[in-house]
Amino acid sequence: KGWKAELLLFTVTFIWGGTFVFTKIGLGSTTPSLYVAIRFFIALILSLLIFGKHLKNAKKQTLKNGLILGRLLYTSDAADDLLCVDLGGRRI
C-alpha cells in the first residue's frame, strides 16, 4: 500500500512540474487572462466528469463558497501568470 502512495505522489509531482513548461509555451501565444481561463475551463470539465453526480447533493452555501474560492484562485493565478510574462517589462 505504501508504494501506491509514493507512485501517486511521484505522478502528481511530475505533472505539477510539467505544467511550468506548458505555462511558458501557453503564455508565449496568448494573454495571461485567456490562458488562465482556458486552464480553469479544462479543470471545470474534468471536475464535472469526475464529481458531477455529487453536486446534486451539495448545499447552496457549499457551492457559493466554492465559487468565491474559485474566483480568488483565478485572480491569484492570473496575477502570477501576468508577472511571469511581464516582469520588469521583459518577457521571461
Secondary structure, DSSP 8 states (H G I E B T S, - for coil): -HHHHHHHHHHHHHHHHHHHHHHHHHHHHS-HHHHHHHHHHHHHHHHHHHHGGGGGG--HHHHHHHHHHHHHHHHHHHHHHHHHH-BTTB--
